[in-house]
Amino acid sequence: MKPAALPRPMQWTKDNYVLTDDRSRIDLDAVCDLLKHTYWAHDRPRSIIEKSLEHSVCFSLFRDGQQTGFARAVTDHATFTWVCDVVIHPDHRGRGLGRWMVQTLLEHPALQTVSQHLRTDDAHGLYESFGFQLVEAMRRTTQPHARAAAMELNEIQRAAQQQFAKQSHRYGPGHILENIEDVRAAAAQISLPARAKVLDVATGGGHTGLFFAALGHEVTLADIAPAMLQQAAQAAAQRGLAVATCLHAAEQFPYPDSSFDLVTCRVAPHHFSSPEDFVGETARVLKPQGWFLLIDGSIEDDQPEAEAWLHLVEKYRDPSHHRLLSPRAWSQLCQRHGLAVRQAVLAPFKQPDLDWYFETAATSPENRSKVLELIAQAPESARKLFGLAEENGKIVWWWPRLTLIARKAVPA
């Protein structure tokens, strides 16, 4: 039996945009660039992309002759269609083009199969409007690059990924974390080989990882948000530093056991869905006698009222916030996973302007009001512990910052 022939190329127009299924019009360079900026295909080799297009029904979106969007579907033309790689160039988003492209794809005569499927980590609302439903599935990945990029994210992880993808531009030059004196002070207490292998988890703007790269170490910058990795990689290139990047969550690493001399994580763990899993993975990938450096917002031990207040403030300011842990809680996690804590010190870190804090997290007007109300009604324990005050018309406070240094034991 001969395979069914595809219909002649089709074309649709909307405003000044043209959408076509004509494979001969695909701009491979443009498609590769579009996919390079996605969380699911940022490290997909060009050869794999090219081969995938040959075996798909492809949809290319053009404006003034330039390819500005892409989508494809894999199908047997009878029972099954898999929708994938739906992407619009950032300059052309917010115009309903993605919805139009998906609707056109789903209505395409070659794709009227018994079922249509897809996978998404951040566009559930869009696809649910077309009748897609969340169902359990099984998957087997066979190529290393695919396994590294295949992230099954929970709700907390998705919230963090979306928040930092949206706000990545706020974490580069000029961000408060650009000052790495806390990292420098901690590094002075850690003995590393001349060229250590360093993993910086939830790297954000890359400030911590680039500090160690500048010292001549072999650094991998890891983050859950592709846009953050792009920002960090650009910062490294501007400084002439060679680093590797890897997209993954903090709770599951794609590296072999005993891979790194140092794992760092700075002002990020309060977003993690499972600090326990994060510490467990850190211990797993550290070499014997490898080091763990954690710097994050924290709370003094045995301060339940102030802790509860601060948690509410952070959650309203940034809904992707999960939980701040005390020094004792972090130390217990380290001990459970074979990491001997050498130091766990709290130091006050001044937050000089609440409005800047709001802007960095893109806090909604409603949540800003809630935070201001919490500050106005703050219990005395919180006022005293965090030094809440007003300076030159700005609300300021002192955020307890934990620096924890631990070392992996040598196996008995």
PyMOL commands that set and color helices and strands:
alter all, ss='L'
color gray80, all
select helices_A, chain A and resi 23-25+28-36+46-54+90-92+97-106+109-111+124-128+144-149+155-166+168-171+176-178+181-187+207-214+226-238+269-271+275-285+304-317+327-336+354-361+365-376+380-386
alter helices_A, ss='H'
color red, helices_A
select strands_A, chain A and resi 11-14+17-20+57-63+66-75+80-88+115-117+197-200+218-223+244-247+260-266+286-297+339-351+389-391+394-408
alter strands_A, ss='S'
color yellow, strands_A
deselect
rebuild
show_as cartoon
